[in-house]
Every structure is written in C-alpha cells, then in structure tokens.
C-alpha cells in the first residue's frame, strides 16, 4: 500500500492507545500494527507494564491479586520502573532509528489509575514520569472511551489486582482519562469505544490523519547507552 504525506509524518513518532480496562485496546492495537506495516512504517509495538524482561517481572507483581497490601506509591513507582526500562531498551532506540512506536498504555494510565482514581497528585506523577522517561513524550495519545458498566461486561472473569477494584474506582479512572483529553487537546484524541471494532478503527485512522497532517517530519531522538 503506498504511503501518503501524512502517513510519512508518522515516522519517528510515538503513538499511545489507552483507556479503561475493557475498552478494546488489544483489538485496536493489533489492527493498527498491521495498518502501520501495510503503510511500510516498520512499527515497534510495546505494552505497559512490561515490554522488557525486567518489565514483565514487574508486571507480574503489579497485577498479582496476592499483592493486595501494596501501597499506592509503591504501585506507582513500580509502573514507573517498568516504564523506565521500556524507554531505555525499546522506545528510545526505536525513535532514534526513525521507527513508529505504538505503546499499549503509557504515562496517561498512571495519571488515570494512580492519579485521578487513586488519589496521587498529577504533579507528582508527571515529575516522576520525567525521571522515568527522560523526557520522552507521546506525540499522540488516543483514549478509547467506554463507561465502567459496559467495560465490566467485557472483562475476563479472572480479574487481575487492578481490575478487581470495583465500579466506583473504574468510574474515576474514566474521569481521569476524560480530564486529560480536556487538559491536553493538542496531544490527545478521544474515540467512542462503544461502537463496533471496525467503526472504532475508522475513528482511529481519522485521528491519525488529523495529527499526521499537522506534523512535520520528525528529527530522530538521540539514543543513549545504558548504565
């Protein structure tokens, strides 16, 4: 499939798909990865928490229902630790090579789950996030919006530690995402995830087209050595 001027502007960009548990992210990430490949954009797909050997071990702790006594600050810092390793190993090198990075969740999740829903201040989360990411910021964060009751019907019966927190918690999570869209409209897009998957994907491509049309070609992000 031929590229177009706006799809070319996706090179070297970081795209994030995010939203409440049950919003359909996994389906849309898989569709978008294939779409990016069809447009010869050589995407790098990552997920949070996880995405690296160390990150996957942190993920297992974070989502384990047996870790119910975990303090909220400990939880936030573990997410950040996984993110720091992911940025070092996967995201920064990919952006430096001019590849398109597609991340299933990023700092937006921490702001919604541990921030708005959990009670930590956005300012403290953003400050720790700057340390974890060394300034890496998504070019576009797409929020798949669905209310907590619809989302609950889409979850596996085997809920992880975060999913078990109940409708009121997940209502606040959704509010957190909507607040981010209002706060940073130039860097966020909001999609109605209650629609059929193919309709949601059409919305997603439209959001990318709108962003790509206003972007200019991206200069590579400098890689750095670990250690």
Secondary structure, 3 states (H helix, E strand, C coil): CCCCHHHHCCCCCEEEEECCCCCCHHHHHHHHHHHHHHCCCCCEEEECCCCCHHHHHHHHHHHCHHHCCCCHHHHHHHHHHHHHHHHHHHHHHHHHCCCCEEEECCHHHHHHHHHHHCCCCHHHHHHHHHHHHCCCCCCEEEEEECCHHHHHHHCCCCCCCCHHHCHHHHHHHHHHHHHHHHHCCCCEEEEECCCCHHHHHHHHHHHHHHHHHHCCCCCCCCCCCCC
